């Protein structure tokens, strides 16, 4: 008896949660402008450069200078 009540409770909570999530996602997707795309690319490039420098500066790095 208790398990069936818990199952019903979980089912109703799941359905309410799914409905609320669907409501939040009902907005239109914003088109990215060229400046937004450029900013995203430059952020990715900066992140990649930082990651590369971090690896190169680490004492365990196997990079060799010629």
PyMOL Python script that loads the backbone (N, CA, C, O; Angstrom):
from pymol import cmd

cmd.read_pdbstr("""\
ATOM      1  N   UNK A   1       0.815  -1.200   0.000  1.00  0.00           N
ATOM      2  CA  UNK A   1       0.000   0.000   0.000  1.00  0.00           C
ATOM      3  C   UNK A   1       0.856   1.260   0.000  1.00  0.00           C
ATOM      4  O   UNK A   1       0.605   2.195  -0.760  1.00  0.00           O
ATOM      5  N   UNK A   2       1.874   1.270   0.866  1.00  0.00           N
ATOM      6  CA  UNK A   2       2.729   2.450   0.977  1.00  0.00           C
ATOM      7  C   UNK A   2       3.513   2.657  -0.312  1.00  0.00           C
ATOM      8  O   UNK A   2       3.682   3.792  -0.759  1.00  0.00           O
ATOM      9  N   UNK A   3       3.993   1.568  -0.915  1.00  0.00           N
ATOM     10  CA  UNK A   3       4.779   1.661  -2.145  1.00  0.00           C
ATOM     11  C   UNK A   3       3.953   2.233  -3.286  1.00  0.00           C
ATOM     12  O   UNK A   3       4.466   3.019  -4.082  1.00  0.00           O
ATOM     13  N   UNK A   4       2.688   1.853  -3.380  1.00  0.00           N
ATOM     14  CA  UNK A   4       1.845   2.373  -4.456  1.00  0.00           C
ATOM     15  C   UNK A   4       1.624   3.858  -4.270  1.00  0.00           C
ATOM     16  O   UNK A   4       1.579   4.602  -5.250  1.00  0.00           O
ATOM     17  N   UNK A   5       1.486   4.300  -3.043  1.00  0.00           N
ATOM     18  CA  UNK A   5       1.323   5.726  -2.770  1.00  0.00           C
ATOM     19  C   UNK A   5       2.579   6.497  -3.141  1.00  0.00           C
ATOM     20  O   UNK A   5       2.499   7.595  -3.692  1.00  0.00           O
ATOM     21  N   UNK A   6       3.747   5.921  -2.837  1.00  0.00           N
ATOM     22  CA  UNK A   6       5.009   6.577  -3.195  1.00  0.00           C
ATOM     23  C   UNK A   6       5.198   6.618  -4.710  1.00  0.00           C
ATOM     24  O   UNK A   6       5.700   7.603  -5.252  1.00  0.00           O
ATOM     25  N   UNK A   7       4.793   5.544  -5.390  1.00  0.00           N
ATOM     26  CA  UNK A   7       4.909   5.516  -6.846  1.00  0.00           C
ATOM     27  C   UNK A   7       4.046   6.598  -7.481  1.00  0.00           C
ATOM     28  O   UNK A   7       4.481   7.286  -8.405  1.00  0.00           O
ATOM     29  N   UNK A   8       2.819   6.748  -6.982  1.00  0.00           N
ATOM     30  CA  UNK A   8       1.933   7.791  -7.505  1.00  0.00           C
ATOM     31  C   UNK A   8       2.509   9.174  -7.243  1.00  0.00           C
ATOM     32  O   UNK A   8       2.451  10.054  -8.102  1.00  0.00           O
ATOM     33  N   UNK A   9       3.063   9.356  -6.055  1.00  0.00           N
ATOM     34  CA  UNK A   9       3.664  10.641  -5.694  1.00  0.00           C
ATOM     35  C   UNK A   9       4.834  10.958  -6.626  1.00  0.00           C
ATOM     36  O   UNK A   9       4.947  12.072  -7.138  1.00  0.00           O
ATOM     37  N   UNK A  10       5.704   9.966  -6.839  1.00  0.00           N
ATOM     38  CA  UNK A  10       6.851  10.173  -7.725  1.00  0.00           C
ATOM     39  C   UNK A  10       6.404  10.464  -9.150  1.00  0.00           C
ATOM     40  O   UNK A  10       6.980  11.326  -9.815  1.00  0.00           O
ATOM     41  N   UNK A  11       5.391   9.762  -9.623  1.00  0.00           N
ATOM     42  CA  UNK A  11       4.884   9.984 -10.973  1.00  0.00           C
ATOM     43  C   UNK A  11       4.326  11.385 -11.118  1.00  0.00           C
ATOM     44  O   UNK A  11       4.577  12.046 -12.126  1.00  0.00           O
ATOM     45  N   UNK A  12       3.580  11.849 -10.139  1.00  0.00           N
ATOM     46  CA  UNK A  12       3.009  13.188 -10.231  1.00  0.00           C
ATOM     47  C   UNK A  12       4.101  14.251 -10.133  1.00  0.00           C
ATOM     48  O   UNK A  12       4.035  15.269 -10.822  1.00  0.00           O
ATOM     49  N   UNK A  13       5.100  14.026  -9.287  1.00  0.00           N
ATOM     50  CA  UNK A  13       6.203  14.984  -9.194  1.00  0.00           C
ATOM     51  C   UNK A  13       6.989  15.055 -10.496  1.00  0.00           C
ATOM     52  O   UNK A  13       7.372  16.139 -10.935  1.00  0.00           O
ATOM     53  N   UNK A  14       7.229  13.902 -11.114  1.00  0.00           N
ATOM     54  CA  UNK A  14       7.944  13.879 -12.389  1.00  0.00           C
ATOM     55  C   UNK A  14       7.171  14.629 -13.458  1.00  0.00           C
ATOM     56  O   UNK A  14       7.754  15.402 -14.219  1.00  0.00           O
ATOM     57  N   UNK A  15       5.861  14.409 -13.523  1.00  0.00           N
ATOM     58  CA  UNK A  15       5.065  15.073 -14.560  1.00  0.00           C
ATOM     59  C   UNK A  15       5.027  16.585 -14.332  1.00  0.00           C
ATOM     60  O   UNK A  15       5.080  17.356 -15.290  1.00  0.00           O
ATOM     61  N   UNK A  16       4.934  17.011 -13.076  1.00  0.00           N
ATOM     62  CA  UNK A  16       4.939  18.446 -12.783  1.00  0.00           C
ATOM     63  C   UNK A  16       6.285  19.065 -13.136  1.00  0.00           C
ATOM     64  O   UNK A  16       6.345  20.175 -13.665  1.00  0.00           O
ATOM     65  N   UNK A  17       7.348  18.353 -12.846  1.00  0.00           N
ATOM     66  CA  UNK A  17       8.683  18.835 -13.157  1.00  0.00           C
ATOM     67  C   UNK A  17       8.872  18.963 -14.664  1.00  0.00           C
ATOM     68  O   UNK A  17       9.418  19.958 -15.142  1.00  0.00           O
ATOM     69  N   UNK A  18       8.425  17.965 -15.407  1.00  0.00           N
ATOM     70  CA  UNK A  18       8.557  17.999 -16.860  1.00  0.00           C
ATOM     71  C   UNK A  18       7.741  19.140 -17.457  1.00  0.00           C
ATOM     72  O   UNK A  18       8.190  19.799 -18.394  1.00  0.00           O
ATOM     73  N   UNK A  19       6.554  19.377 -16.923  1.00  0.00           N
ATOM     74  CA  UNK A  19       5.727  20.475 -17.417  1.00  0.00           C
ATOM     75  C   UNK A  19       6.394  21.813 -17.157  1.00  0.00           C
ATOM     76  O   UNK A  19       6.378  22.692 -18.019  1.00  0.00           O
ATOM     77  N   UNK A  20       6.981  21.978 -15.974  1.00  0.00           N
ATOM     78  CA  UNK A  20       7.631  23.250 -15.658  1.00  0.00           C
ATOM     79  C   UNK A  20       8.871  23.453 -16.523  1.00  0.00           C
ATOM     80  O   UNK A  20       9.184  24.585 -16.889  1.00  0.00           O
ATOM     81  N   UNK A  21       9.577  22.380 -16.854  1.00  0.00           N
ATOM     82  CA  UNK A  21      10.749  22.494 -17.722  1.00  0.00           C
ATOM     83  C   UNK A  21      10.337  22.868 -19.140  1.00  0.00           C
ATOM     84  O   UNK A  21      11.032  23.638 -19.803  1.00  0.00           O
ATOM     85  N   UNK A  22       9.227  22.339 -19.606  1.00  0.00           N
ATOM     86  CA  UNK A  22       8.744  22.667 -20.940  1.00  0.00           C
ATOM     87  C   UNK A  22       8.346  24.127 -21.014  1.00  0.00           C
ATOM     88  O   UNK A  22       8.542  24.765 -22.049  1.00  0.00           O
ATOM     89  N   UNK A  23       7.798  24.663 -19.955  1.00  0.00           N
ATOM     90  CA  UNK A  23       7.391  26.064 -19.926  1.00  0.00           C
ATOM     91  C   UNK A  23       8.607  26.974 -20.033  1.00  0.00           C
ATOM     92  O   UNK A  23       8.548  28.007 -20.699  1.00  0.00           O
ATOM     93  N   UNK A  24       9.704  26.605 -19.389  1.00  0.00           N
ATOM     94  CA  UNK A  24      10.899  27.437 -19.407  1.00  0.00           C
ATOM     95  C   UNK A  24      11.553  27.440 -20.777  1.00  0.00           C
ATOM     96  O   UNK A  24      12.192  28.425 -21.147  1.00  0.00           O
ATOM     97  N   UNK A  25      11.410  26.362 -21.540  1.00  0.00           N
ATOM     98  CA  UNK A  25      12.068  26.240 -22.828  1.00  0.00           C
ATOM     99  C   UNK A  25      11.202  26.712 -23.985  1.00  0.00           C
ATOM    100  O   UNK A  25      11.484  26.366 -25.133  1.00  0.00           O
ATOM    101  N   UNK A  26      10.188  27.471 -23.731  1.00  0.00           N
ATOM    102  CA  UNK A  26       9.285  27.892 -24.794  1.00  0.00           C
ATOM    103  C   UNK A  26       9.706  29.216 -25.438  1.00  0.00           C
ATOM    104  O   UNK A  26       8.899  29.836 -26.130  1.00  0.00           O
ATOM    105  N   UNK A  27      10.935  29.659 -25.231  1.00  0.00           N
ATOM    106  CA  UNK A  27      11.405  30.905 -25.819  1.00  0.00           C
ATOM    107  C   UNK A  27      11.992  30.647 -27.200  1.00  0.00           C
ATOM    108  O   UNK A  27      12.354  29.517 -27.527  1.00  0.00           O
ATOM    109  N   UNK A  28      12.082  31.691 -27.998  1.00  0.00           N
ATOM    110  CA  UNK A  28      12.687  31.579 -29.316  1.00  0.00           C
ATOM    111  C   UNK A  28      14.201  31.672 -29.187  1.00  0.00           C
ATOM    112  O   UNK A  28      14.723  32.424 -28.364  1.00  0.00           O
ATOM    113  N   UNK A  29      14.887  30.906 -30.003  1.00  0.00           N
ATOM    114  CA  UNK A  29      16.343  30.917 -29.975  1.00  0.00           C
ATOM    115  C   UNK A  29      16.845  32.218 -30.599  1.00  0.00           C
ATOM    116  O   UNK A  29      16.359  32.645 -31.646  1.00  0.00           O
ATOM    117  N   UNK A  30      17.818  32.837 -29.948  1.00  0.00           N
ATOM    118  CA  UNK A  30      18.364  34.103 -30.430  1.00  0.00           C
ATOM    119  C   UNK A  30      19.400  33.822 -31.512  1.00  0.00           C
ATOM    120  O   UNK A  30      20.278  32.976 -31.343  1.00  0.00           O
ATOM    121  N   UNK A  31      19.287  34.529 -32.607  1.00  0.00           N
ATOM    122  CA  UNK A  31      20.274  34.411 -33.677  1.00  0.00           C
ATOM    123  C   UNK A  31      21.558  35.091 -33.240  1.00  0.00           C
ATOM    124  O   UNK A  31      21.525  36.183 -32.673  1.00  0.00           O
ATOM    125  N   UNK A  32      22.681  34.455 -33.499  1.00  0.00           N
ATOM    126  CA  UNK A  32      23.964  35.030 -33.132  1.00  0.00           C
ATOM    127  C   UNK A  32      24.418  35.996 -34.215  1.00  0.00           C
ATOM    128  O   UNK A  32      24.393  35.680 -35.404  1.00  0.00           O
ATOM    129  N   UNK A  33      24.830  37.175 -33.778  1.00  0.00           N
ATOM    130  CA  UNK A  33      25.357  38.139 -34.725  1.00  0.00           C
ATOM    131  C   UNK A  33      26.815  37.799 -35.005  1.00  0.00           C
ATOM    132  O   UNK A  33      27.408  36.961 -34.326  1.00  0.00           O
ATOM    133  N   UNK A  34      27.382  38.451 -36.004  1.00  0.00           N
ATOM    134  CA  UNK A  34      28.776  38.200 -36.366  1.00  0.00           C
ATOM    135  C   UNK A  34      29.711  38.582 -35.219  1.00  0.00           C
ATOM    136  O   UNK A  34      30.715  37.907 -34.992  1.00  0.00           O
ATOM    137  N   UNK A  35      29.393  39.655 -34.495  1.00  0.00           N
ATOM    138  CA  UNK A  35      30.247  40.073 -33.376  1.00  0.00           C
ATOM    139  C   UNK A  35      30.182  39.057 -32.231  1.00  0.00           C
ATOM    140  O   UNK A  35      31.182  38.826 -31.551  1.00  0.00           O
ATOM    141  N   UNK A  36      29.012  38.451 -32.017  1.00  0.00           N
ATOM    142  CA  UNK A  36      28.891  37.419 -30.987  1.00  0.00           C
ATOM    143  C   UNK A  36      29.715  36.198 -31.369  1.00  0.00           C
ATOM    144  O   UNK A  36      30.379  35.608 -30.516  1.00  0.00           O
ATOM    145  N   UNK A  37      29.678  35.811 -32.645  1.00  0.00           N
ATOM    146  CA  UNK A  37      30.474  34.675 -33.103  1.00  0.00           C
ATOM    147  C   UNK A  37      31.967  34.951 -32.947  1.00  0.00           C
ATOM    148  O   UNK A  37      32.729  34.073 -32.542  1.00  0.00           O
ATOM    149  N   UNK A  38      32.378  36.177 -33.270  1.00  0.00           N
ATOM    150  CA  UNK A  38      33.781  36.562 -33.140  1.00  0.00           C
ATOM    151  C   UNK A  38      34.220  36.496 -31.678  1.00  0.00           C
ATOM    152  O   UNK A  38      35.313  36.019 -31.372  1.00  0.00           O
ATOM    153  N   UNK A  39      33.368  36.974 -30.785  1.00  0.00           N
ATOM    154  CA  UNK A  39      33.672  36.935 -29.351  1.00  0.00           C
ATOM    155  C   UNK A  39      33.800  35.499 -28.854  1.00  0.00           C
ATOM    156  O   UNK A  39      34.698  35.193 -28.070  1.00  0.00           O
ATOM    157  N   UNK A  40      32.920  34.626 -29.299  1.00  0.00           N
ATOM    158  CA  UNK A  40      32.980  33.213 -28.900  1.00  0.00           C
ATOM    159  C   UNK A  40      34.274  32.581 -29.401  1.00  0.00           C
ATOM    160  O   UNK A  40      34.936  31.846 -28.667  1.00  0.00           O
ATOM    161  N   UNK A  41      34.634  32.866 -30.652  1.00  0.00           N
ATOM    162  CA  UNK A  41      35.882  32.316 -31.197  1.00  0.00           C
ATOM    163  C   UNK A  41      37.093  32.832 -30.434  1.00  0.00           C
ATOM    164  O   UNK A  41      38.014  32.066 -30.149  1.00  0.00           O
ATOM    165  N   UNK A  42      37.105  34.120 -30.098  1.00  0.00           N
ATOM    166  CA  UNK A  42      38.267  34.662 -29.390  1.00  0.00           C
ATOM    167  C   UNK A  42      38.346  34.124 -27.967  1.00  0.00           C
ATOM    168  O   UNK A  42      39.446  33.921 -27.453  1.00  0.00           O
ATOM    169  N   UNK A  43      37.209  33.888 -27.317  1.00  0.00           N
ATOM    170  CA  UNK A  43      37.225  33.270 -25.987  1.00  0.00           C
ATOM    171  C   UNK A  43      37.802  31.861 -26.051  1.00  0.00           C
ATOM    172  O   UNK A  43      38.613  31.474 -25.210  1.00  0.00           O
ATOM    173  N   UNK A  44      37.376  31.099 -27.057  1.00  0.00           N
ATOM    174  CA  UNK A  44      37.895  29.739 -27.219  1.00  0.00           C
ATOM    175  C   UNK A  44      39.389  29.774 -27.488  1.00  0.00           C
ATOM    176  O   UNK A  44      40.139  28.957 -26.955  1.00  0.00           O
ATOM    177  N   UNK A  45      39.826  30.726 -28.318  1.00  0.00           N
ATOM    178  CA  UNK A  45      41.255  30.832 -28.635  1.00  0.00           C
ATOM    179  C   UNK A  45      42.051  31.189 -27.387  1.00  0.00           C
ATOM    180  O   UNK A  45      43.105  30.602 -27.144  1.00  0.00           O
ATOM    181  N   UNK A  46      41.559  32.152 -26.582  1.00  0.00           N
ATOM    182  CA  UNK A  46      42.253  32.524 -25.348  1.00  0.00           C
ATOM    183  C   UNK A  46      42.344  31.342 -24.391  1.00  0.00           C
ATOM    184  O   UNK A  46      43.376  31.129 -23.754  1.00  0.00           O
ATOM    185  N   UNK A  47      41.271  30.583 -24.292  1.00  0.00           N
ATOM    186  CA  UNK A  47      41.259  29.422 -23.405  1.00  0.00           C
ATOM    187  C   UNK A  47      42.278  28.378 -23.874  1.00  0.00           C
ATOM    188  O   UNK A  47      42.992  27.794 -23.059  1.00  0.00           O
ATOM    189  N   UNK A  48      42.341  28.149 -25.179  1.00  0.00           N
ATOM    190  CA  UNK A  48      43.291  27.202 -25.732  1.00  0.00           C
ATOM    191  C   UNK A  48      44.728  27.661 -25.492  1.00  0.00           C
ATOM    192  O   UNK A  48      45.587  26.848 -25.151  1.00  0.00           O
ATOM    193  N   UNK A  49      44.994  28.953 -25.668  1.00  0.00           N
ATOM    194  CA  UNK A  49      46.332  29.499 -25.430  1.00  0.00           C
ATOM    195  C   UNK A  49      46.718  29.345 -23.966  1.00  0.00           C
ATOM    196  O   UNK A  49      47.838  28.936 -23.659  1.00  0.00           O
ATOM    197  N   UNK A  50      45.805  29.666 -23.065  1.00  0.00           N
ATOM    198  CA  UNK A  50      46.091  29.521 -21.633  1.00  0.00           C
ATOM    199  C   UNK A  50      46.395  28.069 -21.291  1.00  0.00           C
ATOM    200  O   UNK A  50      47.322  27.786 -20.531  1.00  0.00           O
ATOM    201  N   UNK A  51      45.628  27.163 -21.843  1.00  0.00           N
ATOM    202  CA  UNK A  51      45.826  25.734 -21.578  1.00  0.00           C
ATOM    203  C   UNK A  51      47.193  25.282 -22.097  1.00  0.00           C
ATOM    204  O   UNK A  51      47.910  24.545 -21.422  1.00  0.00           O
ATOM    205  N   UNK A  52      47.540  25.731 -23.300  1.00  0.00           N
ATOM    206  CA  UNK A  52      48.818  25.361 -23.902  1.00  0.00           C
ATOM    207  C   UNK A  52      49.981  25.906 -23.081  1.00  0.00           C
ATOM    208  O   UNK A  52      50.956  25.194 -22.839  1.00  0.00           O
ATOM    209  N   UNK A  53      49.887  27.168 -22.649  1.00  0.00           N
ATOM    210  CA  UNK A  53      50.955  27.765 -21.853  1.00  0.00           C
ATOM    211  C   UNK A  53      51.091  27.081 -20.501  1.00  0.00           C
ATOM    212  O   UNK A  53      52.199  26.912 -19.991  1.00  0.00           O
ATOM    213  N   UNK A  54      49.970  26.691 -19.925  1.00  0.00           N
ATOM    214  CA  UNK A  54      50.001  26.001 -18.641  1.00  0.00           C
ATOM    215  C   UNK A  54      50.755  24.679 -18.766  1.00  0.00           C
ATOM    216  O   UNK A  54      51.564  24.331 -17.905  1.00  0.00           O
ATOM    217  N   UNK A  55      50.483  23.955 -19.834  1.00  0.00           N
ATOM    218  CA  UNK A  55      51.173  22.687 -20.064  1.00  0.00           C
ATOM    219  C   UNK A  55      52.658  22.936 -20.333  1.00  0.00           C
ATOM    220  O   UNK A  55      53.511  22.227 -19.799  1.00  0.00           O
ATOM    221  N   UNK A  56      52.970  23.933 -21.154  1.00  0.00           N
ATOM    222  CA  UNK A  56      54.360  24.213 -21.504  1.00  0.00           C
ATOM    223  C   UNK A  56      55.164  24.681 -20.290  1.00  0.00           C
ATOM    224  O   UNK A  56      56.358  24.394 -20.206  1.00  0.00           O
ATOM    225  N   UNK A  57      54.547  25.384 -19.361  1.00  0.00           N
ATOM    226  CA  UNK A  57      55.243  25.906 -18.193  1.00  0.00           C
ATOM    227  C   UNK A  57      55.345  24.902 -17.055  1.00  0.00           C
ATOM    228  O   UNK A  57      56.067  25.140 -16.087  1.00  0.00           O
ATOM    229  N   UNK A  58      54.636  23.792 -17.155  1.00  0.00           N
ATOM    230  CA  UNK A  58      54.661  22.830 -16.060  1.00  0.00           C
ATOM    231  C   UNK A  58      56.007  22.105 -16.034  1.00  0.00           C
ATOM    232  O   UNK A  58      56.585  21.841 -17.088  1.00  0.00           O
ATOM    233  N   UNK A  59      56.511  21.783 -14.844  1.00  0.00           N
ATOM    234  CA  UNK A  59      57.809  21.113 -14.743  1.00  0.00           C
ATOM    235  C   UNK A  59      57.783  19.691 -15.297  1.00  0.00           C
ATOM    236  O   UNK A  59      58.833  19.150 -15.642  1.00  0.00           O
ATOM    237  N   UNK A  60      56.640  19.094 -15.386  1.00  0.00           N
ATOM    238  CA  UNK A  60      56.523  17.725 -15.902  1.00  0.00           C
ATOM    239  C   UNK A  60      56.364  17.683 -17.415  1.00  0.00           C
ATOM    240  O   UNK A  60      56.223  16.609 -17.999  1.00  0.00           O
ATOM    241  N   UNK A  61      56.387  18.841 -18.042  1.00  0.00           N
ATOM    242  CA  UNK A  61      56.182  18.917 -19.466  1.00  0.00           C
ATOM    243  C   UNK A  61      57.353  18.290 -20.213  1.00  0.00           C
ATOM    244  O   UNK A  61      58.506  18.440 -19.807  1.00  0.00           O
ATOM    245  N   UNK A  62      57.065  17.603 -21.279  1.00  0.00           N
ATOM    246  CA  UNK A  62      58.108  16.971 -22.092  1.00  0.00           C
ATOM    247  C   UNK A  62      58.390  17.792 -23.355  1.00  0.00           C
ATOM    248  O   UNK A  62      58.874  17.262 -24.355  1.00  0.00           O
ATOM    249  N   UNK A  63      58.085  19.066 -23.297  1.00  0.00           N
ATOM    250  CA  UNK A  63      58.362  19.904 -24.461  1.00  0.00           C
ATOM    251  C   UNK A  63      59.831  20.317 -24.430  1.00  0.00           C
ATOM    252  O   UNK A  63      60.374  20.628 -23.370  1.00  0.00           O
ATOM    253  N   UNK A  64      60.463  20.317 -25.585  1.00  0.00           N
ATOM    254  CA  UNK A  64      61.881  20.642 -25.690  1.00  0.00           C
ATOM    255  C   UNK A  64      62.053  21.887 -26.544  1.00  0.00           C
ATOM    256  O   UNK A  64      61.367  22.056 -27.552  1.00  0.00           O
ATOM    257  N   UNK A  65      62.956  22.746 -26.144  1.00  0.00           N
ATOM    258  CA  UNK A  65      63.259  23.922 -26.948  1.00  0.00           C
ATOM    259  C   UNK A  65      64.455  23.639 -27.815  1.00  0.00           C
ATOM    260  O   UNK A  65      65.420  23.021 -27.367  1.00  0.00           O
ATOM    261  N   UNK A  66      64.403  24.082 -29.049  1.00  0.00           N
ATOM    262  CA  UNK A  66      65.504  23.816 -29.991  1.00  0.00           C
ATOM    263  C   UNK A  66      66.471  24.973 -30.042  1.00  0.00           C
ATOM    264  O   UNK A  66      67.456  24.923 -30.779  1.00  0.00           O
TER     265      UNK A  66
END
""", "prot")
cmd.dss("prot")
cmd.show_as("cartoon", "prot")
cmd.util.cbc("prot")
cmd.orient("prot")
